[in-house]
Amino acid sequence: MRVLLLGSGGFLGRYVAEHLLADPAVQLTALGRGDDADVRFDLSNGSPGALTRFLNAVHPGVVINCAGATRGGARELTRHNTVAVATVCESLRRSGCGARLVQIGCSSEYGPSQPGSSTAEDAVPRPGGPYGVSKLAATELVLGSGLDAVVLRVFSPVGPGTPAGSPLGRLAEAMRRAMQSGESELKLSGLGVQRDFVDVRDVARAVHAASLSAAQGVVNIGSGRAVRLREAASVLARVAGFGGALHEIDSPPGRGGPHHVPAAAAHVPAPAHPHGAAHGHATAHGHAPAHPQVAGEHGGGPAGAGATYPYPDGCGSWQQADVRTARDRLGWRSRIPLEESLADIWMEAACRI
């Protein structure tokens, strides 16, 4: 199977490439802006004609698009996430290769959801920010293209290589700095948010499965359970061996004053149901486009051992995927526990101590 991978240099793309290269039946060609790509091409500026000529030369059976931007203004996000996908769709329509398209979407397309609900693919999208809007527009272009295509709406990807600017990446870095300087307390903010974390290596498996399947439309890719960031922070403290206190400087609703999270209490509860909480068609995030702040950088709180403001993604306090479609149509479910993903994030941070 000949596969053309777009965006192989990104967080998700690197693991998709690694997973595909392990399959002897796959002949992989990577196209992107980085030096590690087989062919240099910028989707946000390239013409459909140029990409069409390349498709006709390579003649892939599957095109996987992991390219895109998670940060920037509305114009930049639209160019990288929407216009680029329009170029891909138009090129595939013009080409004679007849390739299947696997587009990587994100759950920021859904927007806020009702706490306790699981968001299914037929939920009405109401993205709460320009990132989600740009990704939703890309999804609509794919679905309306008439191509053999599937969109994987990835929830909150984590694991080795997690970007340092992401919420969990910033949390690990703040913990590294605290341990390196001998701090006995880590001040954090925004730990009440709950997200559906899924390991990036599991996402790569899902992309491979989607490439081989006949599934079309939208498919959620997540663990099927929401985890409070406070609990993830406790697990990270345990695997890091951080013996100090995690001091929450902004209290969750209904709590007065700062909240101490003992690192020894690190535990991520097992799901009571394979799809998490009660299923509901909530108007429900994905590659957290977060650029969390450290308190003190912009007057947001005391400076020092890293208060993190996580997930300004327009998705509110809760996000959880209904993953039944992935199970039924792709034969896929997440395997790697969050504890392992967090341990891998910490291993990378610890190398900088």
N, C-alpha and C positions, 0 to 999 in steps of 0.2 A: 504494500500500500504506500503510495507516494503522498506525503503530507507536507504542506507548506505552512510553516508556523510564523505568524506575524507577532512581533513583540517578544522575542525570545530572551531579551536582556532584562526584563522586568522581574519582579518578585514571583508572580505566578508563572510567567513564561519560562523562567529558568528551570523550574521543576517539571513543567509540562515537557520541555525538551529532554530533560534527563530521563523522564519516564518513557517517552517515546523511543529514545535511543536504545533503551534496554530491550525493546521488542525487535527481534531480528526480522520480522515481517515488514517493518516500517522503514521507508527511505525518506529521511527528513531533510528538508531545506529550510533554513532560517532566514527570514527577511526582516530587516529592522534598521534603526538609525545607528546602532553601536558598532564598534570595530569587531565584535565577536560574531556578528551576523554573517552568514554566507554571502548575502547580497545586501548592499546598503540601499535603503529606500525609506523615505519619510512619507508615511501615509497621509499626514495632515497637509502636506504641500504637493505630493505627487499627483500626477494626472491619471485618470482612469485608463487612458490609452496606453500609457507606459506600463501600468500594472497588467493590463490585458495582454500585452505582448509577452510579458514575463510568464503569465499563466499559460499561454499557448505554447511557450517553449518548455516549461517544466511539466505541464499537464498533470497537476496533482489530482488525486481522488478526493482529498479532504483539505480544506483550508481552515486553520484554527487562528482566530484573532484574539490574542491576549494584549494587544497594544492599547494604549490610552494614557490619560493623565488623571491623577487624583487630586491635584492641587492647582491653584491658579484662579484667575478671574473667569467670569462667565464666557467671555470671548475665547479665551485659551482653551477652556474645557470643551466648548462647543467644537472648536477646530480639531482637537485631538480625539474627542470621543464620539462626535456626531458626523462631522464632515468626513473624517477618515473612514468611518463605516459606510457612508454613502459611496465613497470611492471604491471600497471593497465590493459592495453589492453591484455597482454599475459595471465594474471590471468583470465580475463573474457572469453577469448577464451577457456581456459582449463576447466573452471567451467561449470557445468551443469545448472546454475541458469538462464541463458538467460536474464540477466538484461540489461536494457537500460542504456547507459552512457551519462551523461551530463558533459561535460568538460568546465571548465572556461578558456577561452582564453583572449586575450587582444588586443587592437588596436595598440599596439607597433609592432604587427606583420606586419602591413601595411607599416610602415615607413612614410617618408615625403609625403605630399599631396599638391595639388595645392590650394593656398588660394582662398576661395569662393566656393570650390567644396564640395560635400557630397560624402563620400567614401562608396561604396556599397560592398557587399560581394564578388563580382566577380572581384574586383580590384586586380591587380597583386601585391602580397606582396613583398616589398623591405625593410625589417627592417634595421634600421640604427644603431643598437647596439646589444651587446650580449644578453641582456634581450629579445628583440624582436625576435632574431634568435632562442633562446632556446624555446620560446613559440610557434613560427611558426613550429618548428620541432615537438613539441608535437601535434599541430593541425594536421599536415600531418600524424603522426602515428595513430591518432584517425580516420581520414578520410579514411585511407588505411587499417584499421583493419578488415573491414567486419562486424563490430558490429552494432547494432542498436544504433546510437550515434549522438549527436548534440554538436557543439562547440559554446559557446556564447562568442563572442568577445566584452568584456566590455570596454567601453571607459574610462573616468576619474571618478572613483567612489569617492564620497564625502559624508559627513554627520557625525552623531555622531560616535565617535570612529576612526575618520580619524587619521592615524598614525602621531605622532608628527614630524617625519622626512620627511613627504610629503610636497610639496610646500605650500598648504593651511594650513597644520598643523604648519609649521614653521612660516608662516605669522601671524597666530593667536597668537602664542607664542611670536613673536617679538612685536606684538601690546600689549599683556598683560604686557610684561616687560616695554614697553614705558609708559603705563598708570600707572604702579606701581611706576615707578621712577619719574613720573611727566614730562616726555619729551613732548615737544610741536610739535615735528617733527619726523617722522618715515622715515628713508632712505631705499628705496627699489630698487631692480634691476630686470630687465627681465620681466617687466609687460606687454610688448607688445605681448607676446605669447597668442594664442587663443586655447582653448580646449573645448571639448564637455563634460560637467560635468553631471553626473547622480547620483542620491542619492542611497546610498547603500541599502536602504530599497526597492527601486524600483528594484534594481538588484536582491534582494531576491525574489521578486514577479516573475521576469522573469525566474529565475531558477525553481521555482515551476511550472510555466506555461510550461516550456520546459520539465519538468519531466512527465507531463500529456499529452503532445502533441505527434504527430507522426513525427514532423519536424526532418529532418536530414541535415547534412552539416553544414555550418557556418551561424550564425545569429548575426547581430550587436545589441548591447544593449547600447543605449545612449539616449540623449534628442533630438537629431536631430538639435541642433543649437550650434554654437561655441560662447563662451563668452571670451572676453579679460580679462586676469588676472588683469589688471588695474581696470576694472569694478567690478570684484569680490572683490578686495581689498577695493574699495570704499564702497561696500555693507557691508563688514565685519566691516569697520570703523563705519558705521552708526549704525549697530545693537549692536556694542560694546560701543557706546557712546563716541568714540574717537573724541575729538574736535580739534585735531591738524592737521597738514598738512602731507599728504603722498608725500614725496619728491623722485622723480624718478631720481636716480643718473646716469643711462645710458639712453640716449635719444633714442626713436624709430627712425628708418630711416627717414630722411627728417626733423627732428626736431633738432634744435641747443640748446645745453645746457640742464640742468636738467629740469624735468617736474614736476610741482606741481599738484597733484590730490586732489581737495577739497573733503573732506569726505562727506560734505553735498550734493554733487552731486551724491550720491550713487544711481545707477539705472541700472538694467539689462534689456536691451530691449527685448520686446516680439518678438518671431519669426514671420516673415512675411509669413512663409509657414511652415506647420507642419513638414517638413523634413529639414528646414533650408534653406540655399542658394541653388542655382541651382544645381540640381543633376548632378553628373558626375562620371565616373568610374576612379576616381583619384587613383594614387598609393599612398594611404593615409599613437595607444597608448591606453592606458588602465589604468592599475593599475600603475600610474606613478612610475617607478622605481627610481624616483628622489631622490637624497640625496642633496638637495640644501644647499649652503653655506651661512653663515652669513658673510657679508663683514668684513674684518679684521682677520678672522680666518686663512686664507691662503694668506694674502696680496691682497685680491681682492678689497679692498676699505676701506673706513673709518670704524673703529670699532664703536660699540655702538648699537643704537636701530635698529638692524637687517636689513641689506640689504639682500634680498633673491634672490638666483639664481635658478629659477624654471625650472623644466622639462627637464633635460638633457637626454631625452628618445630616441633621434634619430629620432624624428618626426617633426622637424622643427618648424615653427611659427604658423601653422594652423592645426586643426583637427576637423572634423565634420562628424558625422555618418549619413548615409542613413538608416533610421530605418523602412522602409516600410515592410521589410521581417518579422521583429518582430511583427508588427501590423497584417500582413496578416496570418502568420503561427502560431503565439503564442497567438494572441488576446491581445497583451501587448503594452502599451505605458507608458512613464514616467509620473508620477503624481506630485511628490513633487518638488516645485520650488526651484531654487538655493538659494533664500533668506532664505528659511526655513532650508536648509542644512547648510548654513553658520552660521545662528543663533545657530544651535545645536553645531557646531564646537566651536563657541565662548563660549557657556554655559560651555563646558568642560574646556576651557582655563581659563575662569573667576573663576572657582572653585579653581584655583591654586594661585589666587591673595591673 
